[in-house]
Each structure stands twice: as C-alpha cells, then as structure tokens.
C-alpha cells in the first residue's frame, strides 16, 4: 500500500509538472522570444506526460488529481512570477528529484522499477538544467535577488511532509526495492542536495540563501 501510494503521489506531481511546463513555455516566450528555454519546457511537458504513465503503472492503475496551480505570490509581476515558478519547479524540485532517483538507482530495485527510475532520471537532469538556464538569462535582465525571501516557501512546497512525524513503516529499507526512499533517507537526501547543489547555485546569482538555511535548520531540528 505504501509503495502504491508513493507512486500515485508521483503521478500527480508529474501531471502538475507537465501542465506547468506547458504554460511556462508560453509565458517565457512572450517576454523572451530568443530564449531556448520555452522549447526545453515543451519537451519537458511531454517527458512528464510519459512519466505520468510510468508512475501510474507502478501505482497499479490510473491516478486522479494533479492540476496546474500557479504557485507564485500574487504580488509579483508576470515576468518575476514566471521566474519564481521556474526556480521552484526546476532549480529546486527537479534538482531534488534527480538526487532522489540517483539515490534509488544505487540500490537493488526490482527490474521494472529500475527501468522506470532510469528513464525518469535521464529526463529530469535536463528539467533541472532548464531552470538554471532560465535563471541565468533572467539574471542579465532582472534583479533576481528578490527571490531570496521566497526560497523558504519554495522549499516548503518541495518538501511536503518530509519533515513531519511519520509511521515506522515509512522508514523500512524494504521500500528501496520498489523505488521509494525510506523517510530518514529522504530527509538526508533533501538536505544534502540543498546544501551541496541548490544553495551554492542560487548564491552564484546573488540570491541570499540565509532565509532558506534557517528554514532547513528549523525543519531538521523539528524532525529530530
């Protein structure tokens, strides 16, 4: 049941990502017609649609839910909002996904699960890269440091219930065989990816990660 629920959750996330990337492709094209990112976004939307089918297979059947919800604060203008969503969805969520899937591939998963993980991993590296590519382009046009105060909100969305109290069954090593990280491993992977990849990447663009680090430290303390 835990495994099926985990893959069903991923299926909903994939549907949301597919819809979001398709929308963002059009939004970014409207203000940066020379950018290569919209084409990358459209391909990513197709990738996520394929991932949705794979996740539904491992969930045991069709999964309902998952919609394109705008996640940027309403106070932001259209261009800043598109940047917010791209950073949240790609620089954070997709980068974390790459780390999660890579961690799972280091384990002895059952053959079909391993095939699915390989396919997802191959695509999501590119999905992460398109976020960083968009951030780099926008840094030449916008003052992107405004994102610093919003990174904790992005992290909270990406983390979900990762740092919440959990049932012992969610921390079983047996889950690894079916493509699910035990919760303690999920927490450590999430934190390590932020500290070693996401935060240094954001800092290169002058985006302060102090609020994000404070958020992470609070979550880790709460989860002990």
Helices and strands as residue ranges (DSSP letters): H 2-31, H 37-59, H 78-86, I 87-94, H 95-105, H 111-139, G 144-150, H 151-159, G 168-171, G 173-178, H 183-193, I 194-198, H 199-203, H 210-222
